[in-house]
Amino acid sequence: MKGENREKRSNGVADYFPCYHLWRRLGDVISSALALGYHENLESKANTPRFLMELRKTAFARIYSADKNVALCLGRPLRLSRKFCHFQLPDSQLPLDCGQSSVNSEQRELHEWALDSKINFRAESRWSALCASIKEDVIELLFETNRADFRESVRYVS
Amino acid sequence: MTVHVPLTNLVPDSELSFLSSALQATADTYWAALPAHFRGRQASNTPFDLDFVIIVRLNYLHITFLLRRLLLDRLSEPDDPLIEVAVEMLHLVVDAVILRNELSNSGTTLSWKVWVLTHVT
């Protein structure tokens, strides 16, 4: 009897909501990134080595992008808004190790790319975050329309 | 019970259409700004490159799909442009599944690509 009870032990919220652990872990990652200040202007921290700055920007880009994709797939609100971040993206022109390179990174708009950009993890993170910035606006509009449906329901009931 | 919904902030249909077009234009600008070798497969693509090209296109199509879905009155009655985007997304993901042994994870796994597609379907 005791064994049966142990087998049927409840996992709490996770028993009732799909992908709960994924959702919670991503929340932890977002909290850590914010606590570490990855949402602040990383360029303003003068003593940071270039490779570390790019690594942090890449991490921010991936976390920001994951937040939007998971919110869309699970139909939940987003938790990392561009409105409260210094939106910055990793450089697409520098080599991955940011080591000795003849490449002089040029100042560009966020959505602009150097024509000789390399296909690598950093470029993928940059593109994912750019797309996620549009997805954020779409999510806001989707929530607005959901509320509009709700408004119709309220009118119907009243 | 009082329901706190800020009714005055809701987006009217005409404005929704305008905002959706503006966001699509932004997505198209981003897409056009990508280097040519990011936007299409090439014979010299490595497994990593191939995965990269698929995920770059899939991300763009995901935005297009969401924006067209936004304008639908009823999800049960999708229009032709929405179906066209969904079909292209399906092609990409099926390609990725078929080529899974020749792809190298460039940032997101194969399961993520399938996950995006399940959201679309």
Interface residues (C-beta under 8 A of the other chain):
Chain A: R62 N69 L72 C73 H111 E112 W113 A114 L115 D116 S117 I119 N120 F121 A123 E124 S125 W127 S128 L130 C131 I134 K135 D137 V138 L141 L142 E144 T145 R147 A148 F150 R151 V154
Chain B: V3 V5 L7 N9 L10 V11 L16 L19 S20 L23 T26 A27 T29 Y30 A33 L34 P35 H37 F38 F48 D49 F52 V53 I55 V56 N59 Y60 H62 I63 L66 L67 L70 S106 G107 T108 W112 W115 V116 T118 H119
